[in-house]
Amino acid sequence: MKAHDGMYIGGAWRPAVGTDTIAVVNPADEQVIAQVPAGTAVDVDDAVRAARAAFPGWAATPPAERAARIGALRDVLAARKDEIAATVTAELGSPLPMSQAVHAGVPVLVAGSYAELAATYAFEERHGNSTVLLEPVGVVGAITPWNYPLHQIVAKVAPALAAGCTVVLKPAEDTPLTAQLFAEATEEAGLPAGVFNLVTGLGPVAGQALAGHEDVDLVSFTGSTAVGKQIGATAGGAVKRVALELGGKSANVILPGADLAKAVNVGVANVMSNSGQTCSAWTRMLVDADRYEEAVALAAAAVAKYVPGERVGPLVNAKQRARVRGYIEKGIEEGARVVAGGPEAPLPTGYYVSPTVFADVTPEMTIAQEEIFGPVISILKYEDEDDALRIANGTVYGLAGAVWAADDTEAVAFARRMDTGQVDINGGRFNPLAPFGGYKQSGVGRELGSHGLAEYLQTKSLQF
């Protein structure tokens, strides 16, 4: 795969300060496909300085012009979608159809939504005798994960640009090639030098340097709750703003009267997508006692269609594979019943895990409480709706969820009582304008749509 041997800073590719590199591995065959530089604190400082220098000019650029540049970026991403999809498949292991439809396709929609928002958003409001100005917060440090490498970049960078902020991106070390393609796209789209900057590197080095940099005004991070807490503490010490999109343990609640077969099949597909490496995946399926065993049988039959190496890709690396297999073993140890899959490796090569379904899972089990981040579903039994709500809300997370019922009114009534940031009703479709983010330890702030744009703005009032 094509890889740059430098950082994208101030509108140009320049050599890294150090000589250390990061090996990019194809998780499907465990072969090294590229090397990228491992950035240092000095590289981060150079990038932040470039972003700071570019900020006044970009902040003063009329919103319509910012919108035009974001629209141009959308067009470049659309034109290069095949190259993007192939790159994501190579470094993440996602099956190519998934890479084409989701990893390459969704970022185009999101970028387009911010091109429209930048042109129409009310950056100035009048309230009584006050004019309220919504101004860019400044330099943004964006730290993104590997599971949706381009989507997570666009979901941070596009609203930041729309707001008038400049950005330094530190992408996940497992998927830096997609980030380099994005940097090329910003240049092709005509973004002014320094408005977007890229530093590849390790989280404890480059990521920490970016989160703690005194000239970064806001840190936007997507990743684990444990790392998010560290970033929040670092930012809090400097009194800088944070946006944190963290872990999840989302409940797929199937109420009596719902179409059970549809709810189970869509629920299984939701978790199997991206090999279960989705923070919002509905990994806990809640079914009433009367239909529990039927649901278990339906889930086992559905997951059998997700063959590793065909419909389900590998996990991103060996560490992640070991982690997920450890959770499967823990579920067996604590008394859950395996009805599909298990801890055994399904293929001799590649970081694959067997798609796994557990029955007889109780709410206090580890697999029902902790984020596994793999193709693993836990099916839990409830007695009535209050019991279902208690189980659904009974984790430290609150990122997403689903409710299935005989009609939307019943499902919405239940969803209103769930402690979670986003709920799909009877299979509701993805909406790139809907705010995404969590309650409790699933994060702080929102991404996507106007709520995502608001994260990158600060408020000033003028009284006259």
Stockholm file with secondary structure:
# STOCKHOLM 1.0

chainA/1-464         MKAHDGMYIGGAWRPAVGTDTIAVVNPADEQVIAQVPAGTAVDVDDAVRAARAAFPGWAATPPAERAARIGALRDVLAARKDEIAATVTAELGSPLPMSQAVHAGVPVLVAGSYAELAATYAFEERHGNSTVLLEPVGVVGAITPWNYPLHQIVAKVAPALAAGCTVVLKPAEDTPLTAQLFAEATEEAGLPAGVFNLVTGLGPVAGQALAGHEDVDLVSFTGSTAVGKQIGATAGGAVKRVALELGGKSANVILPGADLAKAVNVGVANVMSNSGQTCSAWTRMLVDADRYEEAVALAAAAVAKYVPGERVGPLVNAKQRARVRGYIEKGIEEGARVVAGGPEAPLPTGYYVSPTVFADVTPEMTIAQEEIFGPVISILKYEDEDDALRIANGTVYGLAGAVWAADDTEAVAFARRMDTGQVDINGGRFNPLAPFGGYKQSGVGRELGSHGLAEYLQTKSLQF
#=GR chainA/1-464 SS CCCCSEEEETTEEEECSSCCEEEEEETTTTEEEEEEECCCHHHHHHHHHHHHHHHHHHHHSCHHHHHHHHHHHHHHHHHTHHHHHHHHHHHHCCCHHHIIIIITHHHHHHHHHHHHHHHHCCSEEEETTEEEEEEECCEEEEECCSSSHHHHHHHHHHHHHHHTCEEEEECCTTSHHHHHHHHHHHHHTTCCTTSEEECCCCIIIIIHHHHTCTTCCEEEEESCHHHHHHHHHHHHHTTCEEEEECCCCCEEEECTTSCHHHHHHHHHHHHHGGGGCCTTCCCEEEEEGGGHHHHHHHHHHHHTTCCBTTTBCCCSSHHHHHHHHHHHHHHHHTTCEEEECCSSCSSSSSSCCCCEEEEEECTTSHHHHSCCCSSEEEEEEESSHHHHHHHHTCSSCCSCEEEECSSHHHHHHHHTTSCSSCCEESSCCCCTTSCBCCSGGGEESCBSHHHHHHTTEEEEEEEC
#=GC SS_cons         CCCCSEEEETTEEEECSSCCEEEEEETTTTEEEEEEECCCHHHHHHHHHHHHHHHHHHHHSCHHHHHHHHHHHHHHHHHTHHHHHHHHHHHHCCCHHHIIIIITHHHHHHHHHHHHHHHHCCSEEEETTEEEEEEECCEEEEECCSSSHHHHHHHHHHHHHHHTCEEEEECCTTSHHHHHHHHHHHHHTTCCTTSEEECCCCIIIIIHHHHTCTTCCEEEEESCHHHHHHHHHHHHHTTCEEEEECCCCCEEEECTTSCHHHHHHHHHHHHHGGGGCCTTCCCEEEEEGGGHHHHHHHHHHHHTTCCBTTTBCCCSSHHHHHHHHHHHHHHHHTTCEEEECCSSCSSSSSSCCCCEEEEEECTTSHHHHSCCCSSEEEEEEESSHHHHHHHHTCSSCCSCEEEECSSHHHHHHHHTTSCSSCCEESSCCCCTTSCBCCSGGGEESCBSHHHHHHTTEEEEEEEC
//
